[in-house]
Amino acid sequence: MNKKQARLRRARKTRSQIKRLRVNRLCIYRTPRHLYAQIISPDSSSVITSASTIDKEIRSQVKNTGNVEAAMIVGRILAERARAAGITNVAFDRSGFKYHGRVKALADAARENGIEF
């Protein structure tokens, strides 16, 4: 099993548990250069809101898009957009990535700005 297959196996296990809860999920995806986050409805049919380091609003605030500072801004903006959409409670789907570094920074920033998980 290679690194990607192991990550996808962890992600599948987490998503099955979240599916049983029937709550909105905050799903993230991380690349070396960018970070993407979206809040998906419980039936997994629609994206309610999203934010990423490729958004013009975020790119204008940071010099580098692949660091912890950029992740904190993505988390803050995602939380603001979620609150505007009326969402305060989500399940955190880290897509099999370790809860550390940019993933942790995004989660902490979202929590500080009113999202509960």
Buried (B, 14 or more C-beta within 10 A) or exposed (E): EEEEEEBEEBBEEBBEEBBEEEBBBBBBBBEEEBBBBBBBEEEEEEEBBBBBBEBEEBBEBBEEBBBBBBBBBBBBBBBBBBBEEEBEEBBBBBBBBEEEEBBBBBBBBBBEBEBEB
